[in-house]
Amino acid sequence: MPDEGPGHAADWLAAHGHTLTFTKLFEPNPVFPVLADFDGLLILGGAMSVHDEAAFPWLVAEKSFIREALRAGKITLAICLGAQLVAEALGGEVRPNHAPEIGFWTVRFSVKSLEHPLLRGWPEKAALLHWHHDTFTVPPGAMRVGMSAATATQGFVWGDGVIGLQFHPEMTVEMVEQLMLLEGHEQAEEQEFVQTAEQIRPRLKSVWKGRKLLESLLANMVALHEGEIN
C-alpha cells in the first residue's frame, strides 16, 4: 500500500552500500524482478488479508513469486502481511487474531530463538509497534521467534535465511503518523490491545527499539549470505 515502505530498512541498506529496488503491487501491472537479479527479498505490509485474492488479484502473482524465491533459497525478511504470506507459502495457517493489536506492545523472545544466527544481538524483550488483525501459525519446520500478550506468534525463522515478523520494526515516526492518518485512527477507540492515537504519540520515540532490532537482523542476514557467520 502507498503508506507502507521499507523505512529504517532502506536507511540501513543505503548506509551499507546495498541497492534496493521496489515492486509496488498496488499499481497496475507490477513487474516482479528476475530471481537472478537480487540477493534478498523484503516483503512488507498492507491492510488486506492474504485471503483477499478476489479483491486484490495481484496477491495470486505475489504468492507465486514468493514460492519461487523461497525455492531458490533467497534470504527473505517478511513483515506483517509479508510474514503472513510467507507463513502461508510454507504451510502455515493465516486467520483472524482473537483481537486486533495496534500500538506499542511488548514482545518477548525465547532463549531458543535468540540462539539463532539471524537473531544474534537481540534482547529478551522489547516494546515494539504492532498494527494487525490477522495472525499466523508457525509453518512446519520453522521456529517461533516471539510472543506478545495479544498474539501467540510474533514471528518465525525457517532455515537459516528466512524470517517473518508480525510486528513493525521498519516504521519511522513519520510512517506511523501517516498510517494513523490514512487508517482514520484518530477516531479509534481504546480496546484491550488497541491504543488510541493519543496513546500512541507519546510512545513514538520507541520506534528506535524496532530500528535496533532491524539493523541487527539485516547485518546478520548479510553476514550469513556472505558466509561470515555459521
Secondary structure as GFF3:
##gff-version 3
##sequence-region A 1 230
A	DSSP	alpha_helix	8	15	.	.	.	ID=ss1
A	DSSP	three_ten_helix	35	37	.	.	.	ID=ss2
A	DSSP	beta_strand	40	43	.	.	.	ID=ss3
A	DSSP	alpha_helix	58	71	.	.	.	ID=ss4
A	DSSP	beta_strand	75	79	.	.	.	ID=ss5
A	DSSP	alpha_helix	81	89	.	.	.	ID=ss6
A	DSSP	beta_strand	94	109	.	.	.	ID=ss7
A	DSSP	alpha_helix	111	114	.	.	.	ID=ss8
A	DSSP	three_ten_helix	117	119	.	.	.	ID=ss9
A	DSSP	beta_strand	125	136	.	.	.	ID=ss10
A	DSSP	beta_strand	143	147	.	.	.	ID=ss11
A	DSSP	beta_strand	155	158	.	.	.	ID=ss12
A	DSSP	beta_strand	162	165	.	.	.	ID=ss13
A	DSSP	alpha_helix	173	182	.	.	.	ID=ss14
A	DSSP	three_ten_helix	185	187	.	.	.	ID=ss15
A	DSSP	alpha_helix	197	200	.	.	.	ID=ss16
A	DSSP	three_ten_helix	201	206	.	.	.	ID=ss17
A	DSSP	alpha_helix	207	225	.	.	.	ID=ss18
###
